[in-house]
Amino acid sequence: AQAAPGTLGPVSQVDPMPGHASALEEGAREHLEWYTGAGGGTWEWRAFEIVMGERTGQYMWGTFGHNYADFDTPDVDQQASNESIDRNIAPHVQDVMVSLVNLRPELSIIVEDAPPMPLYEVITFKINNGMHDEFEHFLEMVKKSMQTVGASYNVFQYAQGGPGNTWVVSIPRANFASMGGMGDDGFQAVMEQVHGKLGAAAAQDMFDRAVASMSSDVFAFRPDLSVNLSPT
């Protein structure tokens, strides 16, 4: 199904060869110099280093706010871009996964024109087959609750090229101290305040039935490895 315009983002998750992190970063800078120079690239690419979690030491690059038609007319020559990647980045990579994620704005709490934050708490959910509707309803209930406390986060669903039945919630954080948050008890209290005890219990039951597994990582924004950043 065609996603709503402006919600798609190609992301590349890169695992460097042991001992090649610095060389990978230097190669990425060389490629991005080509991209914005000779390549004439205009898309905004944001870079992140995973600093905590199962994927610690990996990097991720993403360009967001696209629709499918954008990929029929990319901003740079793809053959030349691939040659630059092969020359500058590939020698330092042991594994890479290129995926397309779809932002779900109706399930997110988005601060318009917000600049990138230093850190992102990224929670990945693997959903049981046939349980997407239940998980979406759970997220709808969470959004209604979290809006009352001024929270903000983005909800993404993997579209193509990534792990199936997988959703991601990305929470912007100013620092590690802010990750303490409200905790499980505080979250439960807000859910009960908005939905009542029975509603909050029903939401927890939906979550338990829908989610096969979940994991959490911390992404550090790397402006030095990003290009064409919006002035906001």
matplotlib code that plots the C-alpha trace (Angstrom):
import matplotlib.pyplot as plt

x = [0.0, 1.2, 2.3, 1.1, 3.5, 6.4, 6.5, 9.2, 12.8, 15.6, 17.9, 21.3, 22.4, 26.2, 28.3, 32.0, 34.7, 36.5, 39.0, 37.6, 35.3, 37.6, 38.3, 34.6, 33.9, 36.7, 35.4, 31.9, 33.1, 34.9, 31.7, 29.6, 32.1, 31.6, 27.8, 27.4, 30.1, 30.6, 27.5, 25.3, 23.2, 20.5, 18.7, 19.3, 21.1, 21.2, 23.9, 23.7, 26.1, 24.6, 26.2, 24.1, 22.2, 22.6, 23.7, 26.4, 29.2, 27.0, 26.1, 22.9, 22.3, 18.8, 17.0, 13.4, 10.3, 10.1, 7.5, 7.9, 8.2, 11.4, 13.2, 12.4, 14.3, 17.0, 19.1, 22.4, 23.5, 23.2, 26.0, 28.4, 27.1, 27.7, 31.2, 32.0, 30.5, 32.5, 35.6, 35.3, 33.0, 32.6, 36.3, 35.5, 32.1, 31.4, 27.6, 24.9, 21.1, 19.3, 15.7, 12.7, 10.8, 7.4, 6.7, 3.2, 2.3, -1.2, 0.5, 3.4, 3.6, 5.6, 7.2, 7.2, 10.5, 12.3, 16.1, 17.9, 18.5, 21.8, 20.4, 17.5, 16.0, 15.1, 12.7, 12.2, 9.1, 8.7, 5.0, 3.2, 1.6, -1.9, -1.6, -0.8, -4.3, -4.1, -0.6, -1.8, -4.8, -2.4, -0.3, -3.4, -4.2, -0.5, -0.6, -3.8, -2.2, 1.3, -0.2, -1.3, 2.3, 3.9, 5.8, 7.1, 8.2, 8.1, 6.6, 8.0, 7.0, 9.4, 8.1, 10.6, 14.0, 14.0, 12.8, 9.2, 6.5, 8.8, 8.0, 10.2, 9.5, 12.2, 12.2, 14.3, 16.5, 18.6, 20.9, 21.1, 19.6, 16.4, 16.0, 14.8, 11.5, 8.3, 9.2, 6.7, 4.7, 4.4, 3.4, 0.8, -0.6, -0.9, -2.6, -5.1, -5.7, -6.7, -8.3, -9.3, -8.0, -10.0, -8.9, -5.2, -5.5, -7.0, -4.2, -1.6, -3.4, -3.3, 0.5, 1.2, -0.7, 0.7, 4.4, 6.7, 9.8, 11.3, 14.7, 16.1, 19.1, 20.5, 21.4, 23.8, 23.3, 26.4, 26.2, 29.8, 28.7, 25.5, 24.8, 22.4, 20.9, 17.9, 18.7, 16.0]
y = [0.0, 3.5, 5.4, 8.9, 11.4, 12.6, 9.7, 7.4, 7.2, 5.0, 4.0, 2.2, 0.3, -0.2, -2.5, -1.7, -4.3, -4.7, -1.9, 0.1, 2.5, 5.5, 4.5, 4.1, 7.6, 9.0, 7.1, 8.4, 12.0, 11.4, 10.0, 12.9, 15.4, 13.8, 13.7, 17.4, 18.4, 16.6, 14.5, 17.6, 15.8, 17.9, 15.4, 15.8, 12.7, 12.3, 10.1, 8.3, 6.2, 3.5, 3.9, 1.6, -1.6, -4.8, -2.8, -0.8, 0.3, 0.3, 3.4, 4.5, 7.0, 8.0, 10.6, 11.2, 12.9, 11.2, 9.5, 6.5, 8.7, 10.3, 7.1, 7.0, 10.3, 10.3, 13.5, 11.9, 9.5, 6.1, 4.5, 7.2, 7.2, 3.4, 3.8, 6.4, 4.1, 1.1, 3.2, 5.0, 3.0, -0.6, -1.6, -0.9, -2.6, -6.2, -6.0, -3.5, -3.5, -1.0, -0.6, 1.7, 2.9, 4.6, 7.3, 6.9, 10.5, 9.5, 7.4, 9.8, 13.0, 15.2, 18.6, 20.3, 21.7, 20.4, 20.3, 17.0, 16.1, 14.8, 11.4, 9.1, 6.3, 3.8, 1.0, -1.8, -4.1, -7.4, -8.0, -11.4, -12.3, -11.0, -8.6, -5.3, -3.9, -4.6, -3.0, 0.1, 0.4, 0.2, 3.0, 5.1, 4.8, 5.6, 8.7, 10.0, 9.5, 10.9, 14.0, 15.0, 15.1, 16.8, 13.8, 13.6, 10.7, 9.2, 5.8, 4.1, 0.8, -1.1, -1.0, -2.7, -4.3, -4.6, -7.1, -8.1, -7.3, -4.7, -1.3, 1.4, 4.2, 6.9, 9.2, 12.4, 13.0, 16.0, 13.9, 10.5, 12.1, 12.6, 8.9, 8.2, 9.5, 8.5, 4.8, 2.0, 3.1, 6.7, 5.4, 3.2, 6.1, 8.3, 5.5, 5.0, 8.7, 8.9, 5.6, 4.4, 1.2, -1.1, 0.7, 0.7, -3.0, -3.7, -1.8, -3.8, -7.0, -5.9, -5.1, -8.5, -10.4, -8.3, -8.0, -11.0, -9.2, -5.7, -4.2, -0.8, 1.1, 4.6, 6.5, 9.5, 12.1, 12.7, 16.1, 15.7, 12.7, 14.3, 16.6, 19.2, 19.6, 21.9, 25.2, 24.4]
z = [0.0, -0.8, 2.3, 2.9, 1.2, 3.3, 5.8, 4.3, 5.3, 3.9, 6.7, 6.5, 9.6, 9.4, 11.5, 11.2, 11.0, 14.4, 14.9, 11.9, 13.5, 13.0, 9.5, 8.8, 10.1, 7.9, 4.9, 5.6, 5.7, 2.3, 0.8, 2.2, 0.8, -2.6, -2.1, -1.4, -3.8, -7.0, -6.4, -5.9, -3.2, -1.6, 0.8, 4.5, 5.9, 9.7, 11.3, 14.6, 16.6, 18.7, 22.2, 24.3, 23.7, 21.7, 18.7, 20.5, 18.1, 15.0, 13.0, 11.3, 8.5, 7.5, 5.3, 6.2, 5.0, 1.6, -0.5, -2.9, -6.0, -4.6, -5.1, -8.8, -9.2, -6.5, -5.9, -7.1, -9.7, -8.0, -9.9, -8.9, -5.4, -5.1, -6.4, -3.8, -1.1, -2.4, -2.3, 1.0, 3.3, 2.2, 3.1, 6.7, 7.0, 8.0, 7.8, 6.5, 6.4, 4.2, 5.0, 4.5, 7.5, 7.5, 10.1, 11.6, 12.5, 13.7, 16.4, 17.2, 19.2, 16.9, 17.7, 14.3, 13.1, 16.2, 15.8, 16.3, 19.9, 21.3, 22.2, 21.2, 23.2, 20.5, 21.5, 19.0, 19.1, 17.4, 16.9, 16.7, 13.4, 13.1, 16.0, 14.3, 14.9, 18.6, 18.8, 16.9, 19.3, 22.2, 20.7, 20.2, 23.9, 24.9, 22.7, 24.3, 27.7, 26.9, 25.4, 28.8, 30.2, 27.2, 25.9, 22.3, 20.3, 16.7, 15.8, 12.8, 11.1, 8.9, 5.3, 3.0, 3.4, 7.2, 9.8, 9.4, 11.9, 13.5, 14.9, 16.5, 18.9, 19.0, 22.0, 21.8, 24.9, 25.9, 28.0, 29.9, 33.0, 31.2, 30.5, 34.0, 32.9, 34.8, 35.1, 34.9, 37.9, 36.6, 33.1, 34.6, 36.7, 33.6, 31.7, 34.6, 34.9, 31.2, 30.6, 34.0, 35.8, 33.5, 30.4, 31.4, 32.2, 28.8, 27.2, 29.1, 28.0, 24.3, 24.7, 26.2, 23.4, 20.6, 21.4, 20.9, 22.1, 22.7, 23.0, 23.8, 22.4, 22.8, 19.6, 19.8, 17.0, 15.0, 13.3, 12.1, 10.0, 8.8, 5.8, 4.6, 8.0, 8.3, 10.1, 12.6]

ax = plt.figure().add_subplot(projection="3d")
ax.plot(x, y, z, "-o")
ax.set_aspect("equal")
plt.show()
